[in-house]
């Protein structure tokens, strides 16, 4: 399932379109423009001597895709439960994806609704909503680790 972002208002910087996903009991989001597709978890091939957050690789349409566990990066205890993979747009030969618990929805919010977060490099900001809050994640920081 390919997901494409809207260029109507994101170009002006007024609104941000994101994909919401869950890790444990927390809701996160990432800008839709980074996402190539969402797939179900498949068998992963372990990579010897890889970093702890690399769960393995999988063949996705004849391209090797490195699967990262963001729970390890965020210091979460529970490293089980991932069922979906968010695959990111590739600007080269290497493609990566994140193993997440659930993919929830695509949503749009005003850029002014984001409270910038400077304490954690991979978190761009926090978005408060009536039903809780979203942690807006920067995939470029996590994928480059």
Buried (B, 14 or more C-beta within 10 A) or exposed (E): EEBEBEEEBBEEEEBBBBBBBBBEEBBBBBBBBBBBBBBEBEEBEEBEEEEEBBBBBBEBEEEEBBBBBBBBBBEEEEEEEBEBBBBBEEEEEEBBBBBBBEBBEBBBBEBEBBEEBEEEEBBBBBBEEEEEEBBBBBBEBBBEE
